[in-house]
Amino acid sequence: MNKFKLGWNSLKTRITLINLGIFLIGIWSLTFFVSAELHDDLEKMLGQQQFSTASLLAEEIDQELADRLQALALIGKEITPAMLQRPESLQTLLQQRPLLARLFNNGVTIAGLDGTVLADFPHQPGRIGANFSERDYAIAALKGGKATIGKPVRSKLTQNPSFVMAVPIKDAAGAVIGFLAGVVNLNQPNFLDLATRNTYGRDGDYFVVAPQHRLNVTTSNKNRIMATLPAPGVNPALDRYAQGREGSDIFINPLGVEVLGSAKRIPAAGWYVAITLPTQQAFAPIHAMQQRMLLAAALLTVLAAALTWWLLGRQLAPLLTASTTLHKLDVGDPFPPPLAIARDDEVGHLIKAFNQLLTSLQQRDAALQESEARFRTLIEGTPEPVVVHRHGLVLYVNPAAIGLFGATSRQELVGKPLLALIHPDCHAALLEQVRRSYEEGAKLPTLEEKIIRLDGSVIDVEATRITISYDGQKAIQVLMRDVTERKHLQLARDEALARLQKIADRVPGMVYQYLLRPDGSSCFPFASEGIRQIYRVSSQHVSSDASCVLAILHPDDLDRVGASIEASARTLTPWQQEYRVKFADGTVRWLHGDALPEQQSDGAVLWHGLIADITERKLADDQLRTFSRIVEQAPMTIVITDLAGSIEYANPWTTQSNGYTREELYGQNPRLLASGLTAPEVYQSLWQTLTAGEVWCGEFINRKKGGDLYVEHAVIAPVLDHGNTAHYVALKQDITERKRTEQALQDSLRDKVALLNEVHHRVKNNLQVITSLLRLEAGRSSESDTRCVLAEMQGRIRAMALLHESLYRSGTFASVDLGAYLGHLARQAFRAQSSAMVRLQLELASVQISLDQATPCGLLVNELLSNCLKHGFPEGRGGDIRIELRALGPGDQWLLRVSDTGVGLAADFESRRSQSLGLQLVGDLARQIDGTLQIEPGPGAAFAVTFEIHRAEPPTPAA
């Protein structure tokens, strides 16, 4: 008999340990139960306290939001359509409502129907004129006509986190004509600070969350302001809060910390107030109590172990005797007979327990057989096909495999060669995997193969092989799955992807993915064919490195584009940007990018978006803005009407000229300005001309709003659209002052004409008096030379008098017709001095010249004609005198020529020329008109003067 040894095989040791284990389980279970109950009670109490605090804050914030919306609505009702046309009145209205500035720490703005800011207070540079029509609050107010609280965003102007509360502005008919918006800057003190100025407890935080936008509006943790919530499905607790749940939960926050959180809705904005407290801080008392209880349990465990060991040593002494008896029993039978129980003590109970063990083993054996039957039933009933084969022959198939192969019974497949059921294309891969399965004995990777059904059809399956023991020998079990449908779906998916690729390549612009890696490098994992037109590179060149694209960004836009990409990556907000690229040939193009960012698991950011070339649109916008500024600032009236004549547009000069506001003019007919003094024929001519599609010019006598009459010169033309008249445009100018000035000029001109007529008349009369005096003096003189001189002086004075008479008769004093004047002068002088044997021939062209040239020309012709009559035809000789005036070419050069067919010039003409008073006078007169005198050789005598005509300047109106 082996000596009984204490140790792990000692019953005493085992019983002691078992009792100790039971004790430990009991006392520790009690410890954990009490701790759990205390934990639950504390959690419920803290949750109720947190939720109560959140409810109070939510109610206060909801009231604050409601008060601000009500204040905006009250001010919005004071704004009229007329005020929207006068931004200065809007500005005055805001300045008179300082309460709004206190309610909204970033000011209040008023915008028109197009979303452009018309007034703001307090004034912020760049805000007036900015357009916010794309913002959600502007869309809700202008199109939905309802008050709204916009999505918290980064401000366009300051980049500060803010949100906007907006109410629509309506006219008397209830139509939306603009909106009034209040802006709250979350970086500055605001009414939300009552929830976020302090932490909750030592490490807890307050949050105001916009669940519809999945972001934090504000929080006591300043690093989490405007932070985006996890995507739906990532954090179920936050998803429940976003769906409207109110209450308390324990969950893992986005920073990975387990917290106790409570949430309460803010109805006015659809937001909620949330309070979180780390559970480590919340349940710190419970943790301390658990440590003390564990320490007590450990002490009790040691005490219980010692007492148990001592008691067992006394109570189990007879155990050795019982064990000796048990060793003598025959153990050859599978289940030995029950041992006899000598006495009813601990050993007897032990033997009795052993007998019960035998009974349990018998029951276990029965249960094992039952379990094997259940396993077979499970295999038989599983919907996954199962095949067992060995050495290439099928040993077993379950019903699902029978159906997979198209058999009607197991006998059709069992014993059949496996390769006969596998497509020949898959034999090599199958045999290699079978070999590895036998050699390695492990589960091999799933293999995709084709099988041949009994009806000859081929289907695709996934097969997973594992080595098992079947009937005591190694075999291979195959789990199969029909993937034919999946293959078809994959093929359809591949075809769909190909179609999407074609669509992307045909979308105007460039469809792309842009990846910004954590190290700062970037690439385009995907880019449609549009990249060749946008950046003039191929998608392959930028698939791993985007530096070649960044290199062609316009230098003036490079920093701005880079900053916008960094901001979008940092805040995971959509990236939208207009920028320029400059190519190597100097070409500059405008692009518009729009993309949504996505955070990757490795810290990279991936954008999905579209880039379009907007160069033509930018040029058109610039041209449109230029045309708009020209029309708005034009110093003349510009009015556009529809075909019925109703005014659709009037520029600012229109309201300035007639006194009506735009609101008073729009929709009215221009006859609103009619005074009744314009002839009806003018309006008839106007509509006849416009109906014929032509441009009409004319004048109207209109009446201003204040009743003053004014005269407008108008040019009215049809505006064509695809060949049809769509509108009429009128360009008008107030010519009232010009009309008055013209009338004054006409009156002044009539006075001056009367005065000049009187002057020329008096000059002519005085010259005639002088002529008469010279004639009388010549009659009294006995000296022939004196009479000759006096006669020449009479001729010269007669020439001047004739010029004044011509001006007096014509009524034109600025110029004179030189040809007519010289003709009249020559005929009078010829009649006074010639004989019947001499004939006068005139060839004088008509030309208008100034008085400064006309007078010397008349005197010059008079001198030359007198010279011809005096010296060319002595002793009654006959002949011709010819006077010519003609142009020399297309310019202003003219020729005045006087010639005769007389005896010609004397032989000593040149020596006597300097002594002749008449010739000296002719030379002086030629120089006076800036002309050149030429004396032509005979026969006869010819004098020609070439000079340039000085056109008479038109009269300048009096100032």
PyMOL commands that set and color helices and strands:
alter all, ss='L'
color gray80, all
select helices_A, chain A and resi 11-78+81-84+87-95+98-103+136-144+193-196+222-224+236-242+279-282+284-315+319-327+346-381+399-404+410-412+418-421+424-440+484-506+531-534+539-542+547-550+555-571+615-633+652-658+662-665+670-673+680-691+736-780+784-810+818-833+851-871+874-876+909-913+917-928
alter helices_A, ss='H'
color red, helices_A
select strands_A, chain A and resi 108-112+117-121+148-149+153-154+161-170+176-185+205-210+215-219+247-252+258-266+271-278+386-390+393-397+447-452+458-470+473-482+510-516+522-527+575-582+588-599+605-613+637-641+647-650+696-703+709-721+724-734+815-817+838-844+848-850+879-887+893-900+932-936+941-948
alter strands_A, ss='S'
color yellow, strands_A
deselect
rebuild
show_as cartoon
